[in-house]
Amino acid sequence: MTDRTATVLLGDGVVMPRIGYGTYKVGDDEAQRAVETALATGYRLVDTAEMYGNEVDVGRAIAAAPVPRQEVFLTSKLWNDHHGADAAPAALDASLERLGTDYLDLYLIHWPEPSQGLYVETFAALLEARDEGLVRSVGVSNFLPEHLENLHDATGEWPSVNQVELHPYFNQAALRAWQAERGIATESWGPLGQRTGSVLDEPAVVDAARAHGKSPGQAVIRWHLQHGCVVIPKSAKPARMAENLDVFDFALSDAEMDAIDALDTGTRQGMDPAGG
């Protein structure tokens, strides 16, 4: 039987679903329908961002769904032009208004933007918002270890989550291990790694999927879960949404995990967080 309630306990004590519905490039015109379908399918983690331009319809979907708000783990992200002690709380307030909710379960700093030199004070401001009850948990996205260490040195706290590019072509093994030692949960964006090439066509993935009677996409999602990651696949197709969630009734073998690990190229498909 598929377990749709698998969760991870974050370092700050907040419980987060291990798999969620990502809304990147889901436009405001389709986001409400897509998120309503995802919630009906069984997803309880919904990931959006100011930059995605769909917070209004994501919020409408959550309000319209026959699922209590407290059962939905809602994540949004602070965009790069709102760093700073004053700008960050204002951006959070704007996201809350667009989403039609009075709190977020997780709020992430979308990119460190080190050239601005403001991500530390931004993080500190969001910790204050957490203490005020506007955010249950504060995390980051696309941060490197040096950025994370700067946050900890200044505030004494690690972010609860770091959402990063992570897929079999760029598996971030060193970062995953480093974060696990510090109680930072790793969340994978772009989990199927299809910007260049296709992970789903790789023999290691196809063979693992066939061995378990699953699709290549399910095998890759399972690979993320067995590496301890939170994963947010995206699809607009209801059948694929259901398939992506149906990954808790099998396990990849050590040999299958190793074969998929061996696909790593060490090359990003997205932007380099060291820039900006």
C-alpha positions as CSV (number, residue, x, y, z in Angstrom):
1,M,0.0,0.0,0.0
2,T,1.3,3.4,-0.9
3,D,2.3,5.6,2.0
4,R,1.4,9.2,1.1
5,T,2.2,10.5,4.6
6,A,6.0,10.1,4.6
7,T,7.5,13.0,6.3
8,V,10.8,14.5,7.5
9,L,11.4,16.2,10.8
10,L,13.2,19.5,10.2
11,G,15.9,20.8,12.5
12,D,13.5,23.3,14.0
13,G,10.9,20.7,14.9
14,V,8.6,21.3,12.0
15,V,7.3,18.2,10.1
16,M,7.5,18.4,6.3
17,P,6.2,16.0,3.7
18,R,8.9,14.1,1.8
19,I,7.3,14.7,-1.6
20,G,5.4,17.7,-2.9
21,Y,3.9,19.4,-5.9
22,G,6.2,21.9,-7.6
23,T,4.6,24.8,-9.5
24,Y,7.6,26.3,-11.4
25,K,6.4,27.4,-14.9
26,V,2.8,26.7,-14.0
27,G,1.2,29.9,-15.0
28,D,-1.4,31.7,-13.0
29,D,-4.0,30.7,-15.6
30,E,-3.5,27.0,-14.9
31,A,-2.1,27.0,-11.4
32,Q,-5.4,26.8,-9.6
33,R,-6.6,23.8,-11.6
34,A,-3.2,22.1,-11.2
35,V,-2.9,22.6,-7.5
36,E,-6.5,21.5,-6.9
37,T,-5.8,18.3,-8.8
38,A,-2.6,17.8,-6.9
39,L,-4.3,18.2,-3.5
40,A,-7.1,15.8,-4.6
41,T,-4.5,13.3,-5.7
42,G,-3.0,13.3,-2.2
43,Y,-0.2,15.9,-2.3
44,R,0.1,17.9,0.9
45,L,3.3,19.9,0.1
46,V,2.8,22.7,-2.4
47,D,5.9,24.7,-3.6
48,T,5.6,28.1,-5.2
49,A,7.5,31.4,-5.2
50,E,7.0,35.1,-5.9
51,M,9.1,34.8,-9.0
52,Y,6.7,32.1,-10.4
53,G,3.9,34.6,-10.8
54,N,1.2,32.1,-9.6
55,E,0.8,32.7,-5.9
56,V,-2.7,34.1,-6.4
57,D,-4.1,31.0,-8.0
58,V,-2.1,28.7,-5.8
59,G,-3.8,30.4,-2.8
60,R,-7.2,30.1,-4.5
61,A,-6.7,26.4,-5.1
62,I,-5.8,25.8,-1.4
63,A,-8.8,27.8,-0.3
64,A,-11.1,25.9,-2.6
65,A,-9.8,22.4,-1.8
66,P,-11.7,20.3,0.7
67,V,-8.4,20.0,2.7
68,P,-7.9,22.0,5.8
69,R,-5.3,24.7,5.5
70,Q,-3.3,23.2,8.4
71,E,-2.9,19.9,6.5
72,V,-1.3,21.7,3.5
73,F,2.5,22.5,3.8
74,L,2.8,25.7,1.8
75,T,6.2,26.9,0.7
76,S,7.0,30.2,-1.1
77,K,10.2,32.1,-1.8
78,L,11.6,35.6,-1.4
79,W,12.9,37.0,-4.7
80,N,16.3,38.6,-5.2
81,D,15.2,42.2,-5.3
82,H,13.7,42.0,-1.8
83,H,16.8,41.2,0.3
84,G,17.4,43.3,3.4
85,A,16.0,43.8,6.9
86,D,13.1,46.0,5.7
87,A,12.4,44.6,2.2
88,A,12.2,41.0,3.2
89,P,9.3,41.3,5.7
90,A,7.4,43.5,3.2
91,A,7.9,40.8,0.5
92,L,6.6,38.2,2.9
93,D,3.5,40.2,3.7
94,A,2.9,40.6,-0.1
95,S,3.2,36.9,-0.6
96,L,0.8,36.1,2.2
97,E,-1.7,38.5,0.8
98,R,-1.4,37.0,-2.7
99,L,-1.7,33.5,-1.3
100,G,-4.7,34.5,0.9
101,T,-3.2,33.0,4.1
102,D,-1.9,34.4,7.3
103,Y,1.2,32.1,7.5
104,L,3.6,30.1,5.5
105,D,4.8,26.7,6.5
106,L,8.2,27.3,4.9
107,Y,9.7,30.5,3.5
108,L,12.9,30.3,1.5
109,I,15.4,32.9,0.4
110,H,15.4,32.0,-3.3
111,W,19.1,32.8,-4.1
112,P,21.9,34.1,-2.0
113,E,22.8,36.9,-4.4
114,P,26.3,37.3,-2.7
115,S,27.1,40.5,-4.6
116,Q,24.3,42.3,-2.7
117,G,25.8,41.2,0.6
118,L,22.3,41.2,2.2
119,Y,21.4,37.5,2.6
120,V,22.5,37.3,6.3
121,E,20.4,40.2,7.4
122,T,17.5,38.9,5.2
123,F,17.7,35.5,7.0
124,A,17.8,37.3,10.4
125,A,14.7,39.3,9.5
126,L,12.8,36.1,8.4
127,L,13.7,34.4,11.7
128,E,12.0,37.4,13.4
129,A,9.0,36.8,11.1
130,R,9.0,33.1,12.3
131,D,9.0,34.3,15.9
132,E,6.0,36.5,15.1
133,G,4.1,33.5,13.7
134,L,4.1,34.5,10.1
135,V,6.3,31.6,9.0
136,R,6.6,28.2,10.7
137,S,10.1,27.5,9.3
138,V,12.8,29.5,7.5
139,G,15.0,28.0,4.8
140,V,17.0,28.9,1.8
141,S,17.4,27.9,-1.8
142,N,20.5,27.6,-4.0
143,F,22.9,28.3,-1.1
144,L,26.4,27.0,-1.0
145,P,28.2,25.9,2.3
146,E,30.0,29.2,2.7
147,H,26.7,31.0,2.5
148,L,25.1,28.6,5.0
149,E,28.1,29.0,7.4
150,N,27.7,32.8,7.3
151,L,24.1,32.5,8.3
152,H,25.0,30.3,11.2
153,D,27.9,32.5,12.3
154,A,25.6,35.5,12.4
155,T,22.4,34.0,13.9
156,G,23.4,30.8,15.6
157,E,20.9,29.0,13.5
158,W,21.0,26.8,10.4
159,P,18.2,27.2,7.8
160,S,15.8,24.3,8.1
161,V,15.9,23.5,4.4
162,N,18.2,24.2,1.4
163,Q,16.3,23.7,-1.9
164,V,18.9,23.1,-4.6
165,E,19.3,21.8,-8.1
166,L,19.6,18.0,-7.6
167,H,19.1,15.1,-10.0
168,P,21.1,12.1,-11.2
169,Y,23.1,14.2,-13.6
170,F,24.1,16.6,-10.7
171,N,23.6,14.6,-7.5
172,Q,25.2,17.0,-5.0
173,A,26.6,14.1,-2.8
174,A,29.1,16.3,-0.9
175,L,26.5,19.0,-0.2
176,R,23.9,16.4,0.9
177,A,26.4,14.9,3.4
178,W,27.5,18.3,4.6
179,Q,23.9,19.4,5.2
180,A,22.9,16.2,6.9
181,E,25.7,16.6,9.5
182,R,24.2,20.0,10.4
183,G,20.5,19.1,10.4
184,I,19.7,20.9,7.2
185,A,17.2,19.1,5.0
186,T,18.0,18.9,1.3
187,E,15.2,19.5,-1.1
188,S,15.6,18.8,-4.8
189,W,14.4,21.1,-7.6
190,G,14.6,20.0,-11.2
191,P,14.5,16.4,-9.8
192,L,14.3,14.7,-13.2
193,G,17.1,16.7,-14.7
194,Q,15.7,17.1,-18.2
195,R,17.0,20.4,-19.3
196,T,19.8,18.7,-21.2
197,G,19.6,15.1,-22.2
198,S,17.0,12.8,-20.5
199,V,17.6,11.0,-17.2
200,L,14.5,9.0,-18.0
201,D,16.2,7.3,-21.0
202,E,19.3,6.3,-19.1
203,P,19.8,2.5,-19.0
204,A,20.5,2.6,-15.2
205,V,17.1,4.3,-14.7
206,V,15.2,2.2,-17.2
207,D,16.6,-1.1,-15.8
208,A,15.8,-0.1,-12.2
209,A,12.2,0.9,-13.2
210,R,11.6,-2.3,-15.1
211,A,12.9,-4.4,-12.2
212,H,10.2,-3.0,-9.9
213,G,7.4,-2.6,-12.4
214,K,7.6,1.2,-12.2
215,S,8.1,4.0,-14.6
216,P,11.6,5.7,-15.0
217,G,10.2,8.8,-13.4
218,Q,9.1,6.8,-10.3
219,A,12.6,5.2,-10.2
220,V,14.2,8.6,-10.1
221,I,11.9,10.0,-7.5
222,R,12.5,7.0,-5.4
223,W,16.3,7.6,-5.8
224,H,15.8,11.1,-4.3
225,L,13.8,9.7,-1.4
226,Q,16.4,7.0,-0.6
227,H,19.1,9.7,-0.5
228,G,17.0,11.4,2.2
229,C,15.9,14.3,0.0
230,V,12.5,16.1,-0.1
231,V,11.5,16.1,-3.8
232,I,9.0,18.3,-5.7
233,P,8.3,16.9,-9.2
234,K,5.9,18.8,-11.4
235,S,3.4,17.7,-14.0
236,A,0.2,19.2,-15.3
237,K,-1.2,15.7,-16.2
238,P,-3.4,14.1,-13.4
239,A,-2.2,10.6,-14.3
240,R,1.4,11.7,-14.0
241,M,0.7,13.5,-10.7
242,A,-0.6,10.3,-9.3
243,E,2.3,8.2,-10.6
244,N,4.9,10.6,-9.1
245,L,3.3,10.2,-5.7
246,D,3.1,6.4,-5.9
247,V,6.7,5.7,-4.9
248,F,6.5,4.4,-1.3
249,D,5.8,0.8,-2.1
250,F,9.2,-0.3,-3.4
251,A,12.9,0.3,-2.8
252,L,15.8,0.5,-5.1
253,S,18.7,-1.9,-4.3
254,D,22.1,-0.7,-3.4
255,A,23.3,-1.7,-6.9
256,E,20.5,0.2,-8.5
257,M,21.2,3.3,-6.4
258,D,25.0,3.1,-7.3
259,A,24.2,2.8,-11.0
260,I,22.0,5.9,-10.9
261,D,24.6,7.7,-8.8
262,A,27.2,7.0,-11.5
263,L,25.3,9.2,-13.9
264,D,26.6,12.3,-12.1
265,T,28.4,14.7,-14.4
266,G,29.2,17.3,-11.7
267,T,27.8,20.0,-14.0
268,R,24.9,22.2,-13.2
269,Q,22.1,22.8,-15.6
270,G,20.9,25.9,-13.8
271,M,22.6,29.1,-12.6
272,D,25.7,29.1,-10.3
273,P,24.8,30.3,-6.8
274,A,28.3,31.7,-6.4
275,G,27.4,34.4,-9.0
276,G,25.0,37.4,-8.5
